[in-house]
Amino acid sequence: MVSGIILVNKPKEISSNKVVNIVKHKLKAKKCGHLGTLDLEGEGLLPVTVNKGTKLFDFFLQKDKTYEANFVFGLETDTLDTSGKVVKEKEANFTFKELEEAVKNMIGKYDQMPPQYSAKKVNGKVGYKEARNGGTLDLSPKEVEIYDFKILRQIEKNLYRFEITCSSGTYIRSIARDLAYHLGTYGSMQCILRTRCGMFSLKDAYTLDEIEKGDFKIIPCDSVFNLPKITLNEKENFKILNGQVLDYGEKDGEYKLYFDKKFLGLGEVKNGKLKMKLNLT
């Protein structure tokens, strides 16, 4: 049974779950998932996990991501992107230098309010479903971090393209809103492209057409970990797969565990004891 990760270049107008189902059907896989959803209008890198690779979700949960996005200034919509209904308007009168300064000032940690139109859940209710029915969720700000924020170019008056590297869980639509507030106006996201997710890059991703034709490669689970190896003997393999702790003289840290050339998962050595940390068998 094949397991690992396929990097998909998700197009617009298709959900992340639909992409997962396409990969699952193509590979006749038992299980598939993804490492961070993209909105319906979003495009770009979507790492899809296959079979045992689905166990990697928690490992990638907190990985940073890089996006390119267009922000339009002078208006704000109910969805915080240009597919929504305009609810606020204000003329955008800022200089390029002021924009550069505002972008620079947003780098770092800040408490970000999620959009009402999102997959955010509160008491079992989903934000975008409530918003479509005219309701709202009682959302709370969440600390996020912007590691890098660049102006790539001005496309036209009040329309700019940016590159943003940020922590997992950051809403780019909220950044458009918040950046505009710093500039004394309103803003919404026009489009978004994810170019990086943790160690994975869009340049290595496959289109859905390539996947349908079988023209793709699966990244093996063990190759995503840059860690030293430990090869177990038969007795050690039996014990560790049954939840036992082994005496092991390696230095403290995480290791890739193997038995008979088969990748078992991640182990951790602490105070001379080796235990299984992530079982991928």
C-alpha atoms as one frame of an Amber mdcrd trajectory, in Angstrom:
protein
   0.000   0.000   0.000   1.544   3.290  -1.146   1.852   6.027   1.479   3.297
   9.521   1.517   2.551  13.028   0.267   1.592  14.348  -3.175   2.079  18.061
  -3.818  -0.890  19.390  -5.771  -1.231  22.742  -7.528  -4.860  23.440  -6.641
  -6.779  25.578  -9.151  -9.507  28.082  -8.312 -13.167  27.089  -8.096 -12.464
  23.667  -6.597 -12.451  22.824  -2.908  -9.503  21.327  -1.069 -11.653  18.306
  -0.177 -12.484  17.767  -3.864  -8.765  17.692  -4.674  -8.240  15.127  -1.903
 -11.029  12.958  -3.343  -9.502  13.137  -6.838  -6.153  11.904  -5.503  -7.837
   9.231  -3.392  -9.780   7.905  -6.390  -6.730   7.961  -8.666  -4.594   5.988
  -6.201  -7.454   3.845  -4.912  -6.177   4.854  -1.486  -7.896   3.893   1.755
  -7.300   7.298   3.324  -6.292  10.737   2.106  -6.151  14.164   3.713  -4.440
  17.515   3.268  -1.995  19.634   5.244  -3.899  22.922   5.471  -6.991  23.877
   3.517  -7.211  26.482   0.768 -10.451  28.397   0.218 -12.524  27.710  -2.892
 -11.105  30.846  -4.552  -7.576  30.070  -3.375  -5.013  28.381  -5.574  -1.545
  26.966  -5.262   0.220  24.440  -3.089  -1.934  21.806  -1.382   0.045  18.881
   0.105  -2.206  15.806   0.008  -1.410  12.969   2.403  -1.977   9.364   1.334
  -2.734   6.377   3.579  -0.182   6.325   6.441   0.873   9.818   5.404  -2.355
  11.122   6.951  -0.698  10.582  10.344   1.662  13.464   9.503  -1.081  16.087
   9.948  -0.153  17.049  13.515   3.532  17.286  12.573   2.751  19.933   9.928
  -0.013  21.689  11.868   2.224  24.511  13.084   4.420  24.907  10.004   4.674
  28.379   8.473   3.311  29.156   5.024   4.036  31.639   2.220   1.398  33.285
   0.022   1.150  35.780  -2.794  -2.038  37.845  -2.677  -3.628  40.880  -4.294
  -5.165  43.471  -1.967  -7.538  46.153  -3.187  -7.870  49.292  -1.047 -10.830
  51.597  -0.607 -13.466  48.982   0.163 -14.249  46.171   2.573 -16.642  43.307
   1.900 -18.542  41.002   4.238 -16.222  38.132   3.256 -13.043  40.277   3.279
 -12.446  39.275  -0.346 -13.797  40.710  -3.576 -16.307  37.882  -4.027 -18.357
  39.350  -1.177 -20.761  42.248  -0.777 -19.217  45.677  -0.240 -20.118  46.869
   3.267 -17.639  49.725   3.783 -16.004  52.223   1.444 -13.469  54.972   1.997
 -11.140  56.677  -0.427  -7.589  55.358  -0.211  -5.160  58.278   0.017  -1.747
  56.924   0.936   1.673  57.178  -0.620   3.833  54.222  -1.605   6.202  55.146
   1.213   3.331  55.037   3.708   2.343  51.612   2.380   5.921  50.374   2.773
   5.987  51.624   6.364   2.617  50.027   7.208   3.730  46.693   5.736   6.965
  46.816   7.726   5.092  47.589  10.954   2.872  44.518  10.578   5.807  42.097
  10.708   5.791  40.282  14.034   3.141  38.903  16.345  -0.300  40.421  16.676
  -3.811  39.465  17.764  -5.792  38.826  14.589  -9.587  38.688  14.389 -10.671
  35.844  12.061 -13.188  36.610   9.289 -16.838  35.730   9.880 -16.725  33.953
   6.509 -14.276  31.195   7.447 -14.173  27.552   8.509 -13.718  28.699  12.100
 -15.941  26.817  14.544 -17.483  28.127  17.765 -19.687  25.815  19.836 -20.052
  23.474  16.879 -21.167  26.236  14.494 -19.144  26.994  11.357 -18.454  30.647
  10.554 -19.236  30.728   6.834 -22.426  28.685   7.261 -23.713  31.052   9.927
 -22.733  34.087   7.849 -24.609  32.787   4.793 -27.721  32.514   6.951 -27.342
  36.063   8.197 -25.834  35.117  11.551 -22.485  35.760  13.193 -20.167  33.881
  15.516 -18.748  35.312  18.714 -15.157  35.210  17.508 -12.073  36.035  19.550
  -8.722  37.360  18.316  -5.930  34.811  17.964  -2.218  35.528  18.154  -0.553
  34.996  14.782   2.847  35.965  13.461   3.929  37.530  10.195   7.552  36.567
   9.521   7.987  38.461   6.270   5.774  40.885   4.331   6.785  42.339   0.954
   5.183  44.541  -1.680   5.816  42.718  -4.951   4.300  45.333  -7.266   1.534
  47.844  -7.833  -0.915  46.476 -10.392  -3.113  49.551 -10.722  -4.427  52.356
  -8.543  -5.334  50.924  -5.113  -4.417  47.370  -6.192  -1.150  45.769  -5.031
   0.399  42.304  -4.951   2.142  41.148  -1.777   4.183  38.178  -0.571   3.479
  37.105   3.001   5.166  34.451   5.123   3.192  33.762   8.272   2.364  31.280
  10.988  -0.172  28.525  10.466  -3.725  29.678  11.158  -3.177  33.209   9.847
  -5.962  34.595   7.640  -4.602  36.526   4.660  -8.020  38.195   4.173  -7.734
  39.561   7.701  -4.274  40.916   6.888  -5.810  42.835   3.952  -8.366  44.356
   6.331  -5.824  45.138   9.065  -3.228  46.611   6.708  -5.893  48.929   5.293
  -6.826  50.073   8.800  -3.189  51.044   9.357  -3.476  53.175   6.219  -6.713
  54.840   7.285  -8.912  53.099   4.738 -10.568  49.753   4.006  -9.179  46.744
   2.159 -10.131  43.336   0.808  -8.268  40.437  -0.771  -8.723  39.946  -4.505
  -6.902  36.624  -4.983  -4.467  34.321  -3.197  -1.763  31.853  -4.229   0.025
  29.599  -1.722   3.641  29.082  -2.765   5.088  27.277   0.246   3.896  25.073
   3.097   6.615  24.150   5.577   9.348  22.427   3.588   7.206  22.039   0.457
   7.247  24.399  -2.533   4.712  25.111  -5.277   7.402  24.634  -7.932   7.411
  20.915  -7.087   3.616  20.518  -7.252   1.588  18.686  -9.904  -1.522  19.895
 -11.702  -4.741  17.888 -11.522  -4.291  16.998 -15.205  -0.855  15.526 -14.471
  -2.285  13.545 -11.578  -5.137  12.219 -13.716  -2.535  11.069 -16.285  -0.426
   9.423 -13.563   2.445  11.840 -14.176   3.450  12.476 -10.565   5.620  11.199
  -7.737   4.740  10.482  -4.133   7.071  11.841  -1.458   7.866   8.997   0.985
   6.975   9.689   4.602  10.528   9.301   5.898  11.971  11.873   3.484  10.106
  14.745   5.163  12.152  14.330   8.351  15.740  15.586   8.420  16.732  13.396
  11.356  19.357  10.717  12.123  18.395   7.059  11.754  18.172   4.196  14.195
  17.877   0.662  12.822  16.235  -1.768  15.230  16.715  -5.513  15.470  13.769
  -7.896  15.481  13.407  -7.958  19.268  13.609  -4.161  19.573  11.121  -3.751
  16.748   8.595  -6.007  18.486   8.949  -4.183  21.773   8.712  -0.631  20.479
   5.701  -1.405  18.265   3.976  -2.759  21.338   4.476   0.403  23.335   7.545
  -0.632  25.294  10.471   1.655  26.085  13.983   0.553  25.121  17.281   1.244
  26.823  19.288   3.122  24.232  22.644   4.829  24.504  22.145   7.498  21.846
  22.091  11.192  22.747  18.750  12.800  23.503  16.668  13.804  20.493  14.349
  12.567  17.746  15.264   9.775  15.338  13.848   8.006  12.295  13.240   4.368
  13.200  13.703   1.479  10.768  13.433  -2.278  10.849  14.457  -4.448   7.899
  14.665  -1.295   5.703  11.061  -0.410   6.569  10.333   3.029   8.007   8.463
   2.667  11.299   8.065   6.303  12.316   9.701   8.691  14.739  11.297   7.758
  18.017  12.574   9.915  20.834  15.558   9.251  23.070  15.451  10.882  26.468
  17.731  10.048  29.394  18.902   6.844  27.707  15.367   5.627  26.941  13.929
   5.215  23.424  10.199   5.325  22.842   7.964   5.606  19.782   6.761   9.178
  19.200   4.965   8.856  15.847   3.974   5.403  14.630   3.662   5.247  10.834
   3.342   1.485  10.456
